[in-house]
Amino acid sequence: MDEVVNAVQISIATTANDACTVYVDRVMAFANTPARGAVMFGFDRYSDASLPTLALPIAQKYGILNYAAGDSDLVVGKGAAWARVKQLHDAGWPIISQGPDHKDYVAAGAAQLTTDVAVSRSAFQSVGLTNALDYFAYPFSSNNASTDAALLAAGFKIASTGIGWNGHPNEYNPGFKLIGQGRQNIGGMTLTQVKRLIDRAAVYGVVVDLFCHGLVAGGDGTTPPVDTLTWYANDWDAAIAYAAGYRAAGRIDITNPVALFGARGSLPVVA
């Protein structure tokens, strides 16, 4: 066969107390080779000072790359945020665009997105940040045919979002998108909950994209920080160690976020 059908997921859609609608909706097909799971670890809004001081050493400890997604206005002028993200960039981390100023591009529209991605790319290039400029992270957007088509036309290979159209990290959505992958904000989760997400990558052969805004020192594996956008450094370390165990067993990849997506092959794109 030319394809391996990896899984069929049954989703149950509910609205408040309304009756459920049950439908089969995520047939994951991968060309030529069975899919192996993957886990990506990354950070949103890379202005956080913990990224080079706490996150980078942990990633290097396990020989992997995390990603850092953020807005180009944070690096224009080569200020403190640029100095931090340059250190990550020079260590090989993908530096992922979210546009110039964190817009919701479903609300702003595809024409605005087309303008903004050009501005954003130019800003990154002008300050020497060129890793992964073909990856776009929607700050607040949902899956949307017109915005995905705009990104495709601009040469982007990968697009993702953390908004609810794809809140479950094991869902690939066929159709109007570059790649159907939702980023999962793990802020507010315990280490045990995050381990279960990593289990899903290994069991179902899918990609789990785990991100937070920054790290704080400490962590005992049971209590997440009060700030639901951050995670404890010890727990981040433990989560990567857990994923590394699956990697050693040959069940998932965790090495390089952009290479992981490219190597797996995405579902067909419809512009």
SULNORRA-V41051 format. One record per helix or strand of 2 or more residues. SS is the DSSP state (H for helix, E for strand). FROM is the first residue (numbers start at 0). TO is the last residue. If there is no record, write none. Layout:
ss: (SS & SS)
from: (FROM & FROM)
to: (TO & TO)
This chain:
ss: (E & E & E & H & E & H & H & E & H & H & E & H & E & H & E & H & E & E & E & H & E & H)
from: (2 & 20 & 36 & 49 & 66 & 71 & 79 & 93 & 104 & 109 & 134 & 144 & 157 & 163 & 180 & 190 & 206 & 213 & 229 & 232 & 251 & 256)
to: (12 & 30 & 43 & 60 & 69 & 73 & 89 & 96 & 107 & 125 & 137 & 152 & 160 & 165 & 184 & 203 & 211 & 215 & 231 & 247 & 252 & 263)
